[in-house]
Amino acid sequence: MSPILETVSEFATEPFIGTTPGTVFIRQPMIRYTTKGGLSFAVENPESTITTSTGGRLVPGDDGLPDIVARYDLKSGRNSFSIAAIGRQLKVTNDDFGLGSDSTLGYGVSLAGTIGIGAKDDFRFMFNAGEGLGRYIGLNIVNGAAIDPVTGKLDAIASYSGFGAYRHVWSPKLRSTIAGSYFKADNPVLLTGGTPTDTVWNALANIIYSPVPKLDFGLEYMYAEREIESGASGNLQKLQVSAKYSF
C-alpha cells in the first residue's frame, strides 16, 4: 500500500472524547504506511513545547527530525486493541533563548482498547506513559521539556495518564456512559517553578437519546480537579446539554 497523507496523529489510539486528561489526541499532517496485518508506521509533523523558568510556554521556531510512530491494531469480534509507540526530538536553538542549541529525546507508549460486554455494552480504556510527550497528551496539559535557564540544556518531562469508560445501552434509542481519566506529570520543579500542572483528573456521566438515526440529544455532568506543582488546586463542575446531527 502506498503511503497516504493523514491529519490525525497515528499515535492517537482513541478519538477525542470527554476524558481529555487521559487521552492521546492531536491533529497534524503525517505520512503513514499501513500493512495488511494491522501494523502501521508514520512520520509526523514535529513541534516542541518548552517550559520556561517562570512556568510559561515557548514553541521553538526550528524543529529538526519528524516524530516517528509505530502502531499495531488487533480486532476480534467486538473487541479491539491498539498499541502505539513514539520517538521524537525536542529541540531549541540559540535564537529561541540565546543560550545556544540543545536537543533531547522524547518517547512514549500508548495502549488502548474496547471490550464488548454483553450484547451491546462495552468498556473502553487507554494507558499512556513516556517522556517528552507534551502536546500529544490532553491537549498539551504539560509541555514536552523544561529548559535550564543557565546552561540552556533541555530536560524531557515525564507523564503518565489514562482513562476508562463504560457504555451501557438501555434501549435502541437510549444509552449512557460513565467515565474517568487521570494525568500525572513529573515536572523538574527546580527548572519550571511551581505553576505547571502536576495532576488532573475528571469523572463524568451522561445520557444520550436518539429519537431517529443520526440525531442525538444529550445531558452530561462532569467534575474535574487540577493541582499545580506548588500544591494549589481547583475544581470544575459542568452540566452540558447537547444536540448533534451526524451527516
C-alpha positions as CSV (number, residue, x, y, z in Angstrom):
1,M,0.0,0.0,0.0
2,S,1.3,3.4,-0.8
3,P,1.9,6.0,1.9
4,I,-1.1,8.3,2.4
5,L,-1.4,11.8,3.9
6,E,-3.4,11.8,7.2
7,T,-4.4,14.7,9.5
8,V,-4.8,12.8,12.9
9,S,-1.8,11.6,14.8
10,E,-1.0,7.8,14.3
11,F,-0.1,7.8,18.0
12,A,-3.7,8.7,18.9
13,T,-5.4,5.3,19.6
14,E,-8.8,6.7,20.5
15,P,-10.9,9.6,19.3
16,F,-11.1,12.9,21.2
17,I,-13.6,12.5,23.9
18,G,-14.6,13.9,27.3
19,T,-11.8,12.1,29.1
20,T,-9.3,14.6,27.8
21,P,-6.6,14.4,30.6
22,G,-6.0,10.7,29.8
23,T,-6.4,10.9,26.0
24,V,-3.9,11.0,23.2
25,F,-5.2,13.4,20.6
26,I,-3.7,15.8,18.1
27,R,-4.5,16.8,14.5
28,Q,-1.4,17.3,12.3
29,P,0.0,16.4,8.9
30,M,1.6,13.0,8.7
31,I,2.6,10.3,6.2
32,R,1.5,6.8,7.1
33,Y,2.2,3.3,5.7
34,T,-0.2,0.5,6.8
35,T,0.3,-3.2,6.2
36,K,-2.5,-5.7,5.8
37,G,-1.6,-7.3,9.2
38,G,-2.6,-4.2,11.2
39,L,0.9,-2.8,11.6
40,S,1.5,0.8,10.6
41,F,4.3,3.4,10.6
42,A,4.1,7.1,10.4
43,V,6.3,10.2,10.3
44,E,4.5,13.2,11.7
45,N,4.9,17.0,11.9
46,P,7.3,17.9,14.8
47,E,6.7,20.7,17.2
48,S,8.4,21.1,20.6
49,T,6.7,22.8,23.5
50,I,9.2,24.1,26.2
51,T,8.5,25.2,29.8
52,T,10.5,28.3,30.8
53,S,11.8,29.0,34.3
54,T,8.7,31.1,35.1
55,G,6.4,28.2,34.1
56,G,5.5,29.8,30.7
57,R,5.4,28.0,27.3
58,L,7.7,28.6,24.4
59,V,7.3,27.0,20.9
60,P,10.7,27.0,19.2
61,G,10.8,28.1,15.6
62,D,13.1,25.3,14.3
63,D,12.2,21.7,14.7
64,G,14.6,19.1,13.2
65,L,13.5,15.5,12.8
66,P,9.9,14.4,12.3
67,D,8.1,12.4,15.1
68,I,8.3,8.7,14.3
69,V,5.4,6.4,15.3
70,A,4.7,2.7,15.1
71,R,1.3,1.2,15.9
72,Y,-0.4,-2.2,15.9
73,D,-4.1,-2.8,15.7
74,L,-5.9,-6.0,16.6
75,K,-9.6,-6.9,16.3
76,S,-11.5,-9.9,17.4
77,G,-15.3,-9.8,17.3
78,R,-16.5,-6.8,19.3
79,N,-13.1,-6.4,20.9
80,S,-10.3,-4.2,19.6
81,F,-6.9,-3.3,20.9
82,S,-4.1,-0.9,19.8
83,I,-0.6,-0.4,21.0
84,A,1.5,2.6,19.7
85,A,5.0,3.9,20.4
86,I,6.5,7.2,19.5
87,G,10.1,8.6,19.3
88,R,10.7,12.3,18.9
89,Q,13.3,15.0,19.1
90,L,12.7,18.1,21.3
91,K,14.9,21.0,20.2
92,V,15.8,24.6,20.9
93,T,18.3,26.9,19.1
94,N,20.2,29.9,20.1
95,D,17.5,32.1,18.5
96,D,14.9,30.8,21.0
97,F,16.6,31.6,24.3
98,G,20.0,33.0,23.5
99,L,21.6,30.1,25.4
100,G,22.9,28.0,22.5
101,S,21.3,25.0,20.9
102,D,20.3,21.7,22.5
103,S,18.0,18.7,21.9
104,T,16.7,15.8,23.9
105,L,14.8,12.6,23.1
106,G,11.1,12.2,23.8
107,Y,9.4,8.8,23.7
108,G,6.2,7.0,24.9
109,V,3.8,4.1,24.6
110,S,0.1,4.0,24.5
111,L,-2.2,1.0,24.9
112,A,-6.0,1.3,24.2
113,G,-8.9,-1.0,23.6
114,T,-12.6,-1.6,23.5
115,I,-14.0,-4.7,25.2
116,G,-17.5,-5.8,24.4
117,I,-19.7,-6.6,27.4
118,G,-23.0,-8.5,26.9
119,A,-24.9,-7.9,23.7
120,K,-24.3,-4.1,23.3
121,D,-22.4,-2.7,26.2
122,D,-18.6,-2.0,26.1
123,F,-15.7,-0.8,28.2
124,R,-13.1,1.5,26.7
125,F,-9.7,2.3,28.1
126,M,-6.3,3.9,27.4
127,F,-3.0,4.0,29.3
128,N,-0.1,6.3,28.3
129,A,3.4,6.8,29.6
130,G,6.6,8.4,28.4
131,E,8.9,11.4,28.5
132,G,8.6,14.5,26.3
133,L,5.1,13.6,25.1
134,G,3.9,17.2,25.6
135,R,1.2,18.2,23.1
136,Y,0.2,14.6,22.4
137,I,-1.5,14.2,25.8
138,G,-4.6,16.0,27.0
139,L,-4.2,19.0,24.5
140,N,-0.7,19.8,26.0
141,I,-1.5,19.8,29.7
142,V,2.2,19.8,30.3
143,N,5.0,20.7,27.8
144,G,7.4,18.3,26.3
145,A,10.6,19.6,28.1
146,A,11.9,22.2,30.5
147,I,15.0,24.3,29.9
148,D,17.8,25.2,32.3
149,P,18.0,29.0,32.3
150,V,21.7,28.9,33.0
151,T,23.0,26.1,30.7
152,G,20.3,26.0,28.1
153,K,20.0,22.2,28.4
154,L,16.7,20.5,27.9
155,D,15.1,18.1,30.4
156,A,12.3,16.0,29.0
157,I,9.2,15.9,31.2
158,A,7.7,12.5,32.1
159,S,4.0,11.9,32.3
160,Y,1.5,9.1,33.0
161,S,-2.2,9.2,32.0
162,G,-5.2,7.1,31.1
163,F,-8.9,6.7,31.2
164,G,-11.7,4.2,31.5
165,A,-15.3,4.4,30.2
166,Y,-18.2,2.1,30.4
167,R,-21.1,2.5,28.0
168,H,-24.5,0.9,28.7
169,V,-27.2,0.7,26.1
170,W,-30.7,1.0,27.8
171,S,-32.7,0.6,24.6
172,P,-32.2,1.1,20.8
173,K,-32.7,4.8,21.4
174,L,-31.1,5.4,24.8
175,R,-27.6,4.9,26.1
176,S,-25.3,6.2,28.9
177,T,-21.6,6.4,29.6
178,I,-19.7,6.8,32.9
179,A,-16.0,7.6,32.6
180,G,-13.0,8.9,34.4
181,S,-9.5,10.0,33.4
182,Y,-6.2,10.9,35.2
183,F,-3.0,12.7,34.3
184,K,0.2,13.0,36.3
185,A,3.4,14.9,35.3
186,D,6.9,14.7,36.8
187,N,8.0,18.3,36.3
188,P,11.6,19.2,37.2
189,V,10.4,22.0,39.6
190,L,13.9,23.4,40.0
191,L,13.7,24.4,36.3
192,T,9.9,25.1,36.0
193,G,8.8,26.6,39.3
194,G,5.6,25.8,41.0
195,T,3.0,26.9,38.4
196,P,2.9,23.9,35.9
197,T,0.3,21.3,36.3
198,D,1.1,18.3,38.5
199,T,-2.1,16.3,38.3
200,V,-5.5,16.5,36.6
201,W,-8.5,14.1,36.9
202,N,-12.1,14.1,35.9
203,A,-15.2,12.0,36.1
204,L,-18.4,12.2,34.0
205,A,-21.8,10.6,33.4
206,N,-24.2,11.2,30.6
207,I,-27.4,10.0,29.0
208,I,-28.0,10.3,25.2
209,Y,-31.3,9.9,23.4
210,S,-31.5,9.2,19.7
211,P,-35.1,9.6,18.5
212,V,-34.2,9.0,14.9
213,P,-30.9,7.7,13.3
214,K,-28.1,10.3,13.2
215,L,-29.9,12.7,15.7
216,D,-28.7,12.7,19.3
217,F,-29.8,14.7,22.4
218,G,-27.6,14.5,25.4
219,L,-27.2,15.5,29.1
220,E,-23.9,15.2,30.8
221,Y,-22.4,16.1,34.2
222,M,-18.7,16.4,34.8
223,Y,-16.5,17.0,37.8
224,A,-12.8,17.8,37.4
225,E,-9.8,18.8,39.6
226,R,-6.4,20.2,38.8
227,E,-3.4,20.6,41.1
228,I,-0.2,22.5,40.2
229,E,3.3,21.8,41.5
230,S,3.1,24.4,44.3
231,G,0.2,22.4,45.8
232,A,-2.6,24.9,44.9
233,S,-5.6,23.3,43.4
234,G,-9.1,24.0,42.0
235,N,-12.1,22.2,40.7
236,L,-14.7,22.5,37.9
237,Q,-18.3,21.3,37.7
238,K,-20.1,21.3,34.4
239,L,-23.6,20.4,33.3
240,Q,-23.8,20.2,29.5
241,V,-26.9,19.9,27.2
242,S,-26.2,18.9,23.6
243,A,-27.8,18.2,20.3
244,K,-26.0,16.6,17.3
245,Y,-26.9,15.6,13.8
246,S,-24.4,13.4,12.0
247,F,-24.3,13.9,8.3
